[in-house]
Amino acid sequence: MLLKDLLVDVPGVLETKGNMDARIDALITDSREKASGGLFFCISGARFDAHTFVGQAEKNGCVAFVVERILDADVPQVKVENVRSAMAYIAAAFYGHPEKEIRMVGVCGTKGKTTTSYLMKAILEKAGFKTGLIGTTGNMIGEKHLHSNLTTPDPIDLHRCLRQMRDEGVEAVSMEVSAHAVAMHRLDGVTFEAACYTNLSQDHLDYFGTMENYFETKKSFFMHGQVLNAALNADDETSDKIIKDIKVPYLTFGISSDADVFARDIEISEDGVSFSILLRGLEEMPVHMHLTGMFNVYNALAAASLAMILGIDKQAIREGLESVVNVPGRVEMLDTKTPYKVILDYSHSPDALENILTTVRTFTRSRLIVLFGCGGDRDHGKRPIMGEIAGRLADFSILTSDNPRTEDPNAILASIEEGIKPTGGKYVIIENRREAIRHALEMGRDGDVIILAGKGHETYQDIMGVKRPFDEKVVVRELLRELESSEE
């Protein structure tokens, strides 16, 4: 494809230099990657400025460059206001605009994105659509898993994935939309037929600095014509700040507020949740879900609202919600065949930890034991808060490593301990996560519930920049076998 053809829809092109008829055969962000006919994006990041790597990129086959400042180099260059944004538009054009051939449905918010996207996928499939999923647990076409590293992929990976999906007959995509993706312009140029806002709670302040910045980033997703129809959580107070400025049609959903779509007669148990969904003025729809917890009532309402916006019928909505047995790493009950239960959950923020502990407490017959840590190189402020929550709501807490990354794991644990100590809650610190899980399983008794929080679906631990294999489902199985052998 010719460079000039890739630039047709790109806003913010300030200047060009050199041959715009250069043939482009690959899109490149890593100057070390060898690619004949590559177009290299000179992204300026926190640690590196890719403008300084143009020579290396050229040696490895790149023939043109997207820049934010014209370089003293005899190569075709396109100067733009924002390289990340330009990359999104160029990637869409390079892959033939697959996003325009697919019904795009977005899920935005701090908590509930993954589960809501799975519920939406199930509803779309019950309505007869061949459906793709893009999110934290990976990308899927139907039940086939595709590789992914980010909640919302970078634009090149995203449009490559959408092209593959469309070529395989995908008609609709249920997609998580992270605040990072919005801030980094990964979705620029993609139009969503419908998108929902689930909630706002503390997370990612290492990147956004303040809750206000974090919220405004999420809000901006709904403000500039990228979302054609919205579903907003009426029970989250921040939704009012979106509603007062939104210019597109929207539905509200909730439990306690005067919402357009609401739930009543809610019954929660360890086996799931039952409730009725009502669209104001219309008949109610009873739902019996395998997923449990009040937060999953909200996730179901979000997905149902999106489905109603898309014109999907009531039967497909109910069947979709009821068909989801579990979501990887989200209140996932492990098959341990033990007198105590073991639950895997991704909860790694204060609100998420409080929600899972409050929910599981309702069906815990004996002790509620929680094992958790906090990620390194991330929001330091949430660590003592999560310690306080665990000390207040669990009968016993095991503080351990999560993904320490480049931080000292013991320093992270000390911060969590600051919050748990004043509660008087019982706890122990075991830095090695495998040994911490062993301790939890060893202390498990009849009627106890053990929550392994923070890792969820992840299959690695990030320690000093190295991602080491660590799949908690596998670890639990191995430890149970070891404990069984030691008793024989």
Secondary structure, DSSP 8 states (H G I E B T S, - for coil): -BHHHHTTT-TTEEEEES-TT-B--EEES-TTS--TTEEEE--B-SS-BGGGGHHHHHHTTEEEEEESS--SSSS-EEEES-HHHHHHHHHHHHTT-GGGSSEEEEEESSSSHHHHHHHHHHHHHHTT--EEEEETTEEEETTEEE--SSSS--HHHHHHHHHHHHHTT--EEEEEE-HHHHHTTTTTT--BSEEEE----S--HHHH-SHHHHHHHHHHTTTSSSBSSEEEETTSTTHHHHHTT--S-EEEEESSS--SEEEEEEEEETTEEEEEEEETTS-EEEEEESS-SHHHHHHHHHHHHHHHHTT--HHHHHHHHHH---BTTBSEE----SSSEEEEE---SHHHHHHHHHHHHTT-SS-EEEEE---TTS-TTHHHHHHHHHHHH-SEEEE--S--BTS-HHHHHHHHHHHHGGGT--EEE--SHHHHHHHHHHH--TT-EEEEES-TT--EEEETTEEEE--HHHHHHHHHHHHHHHH-
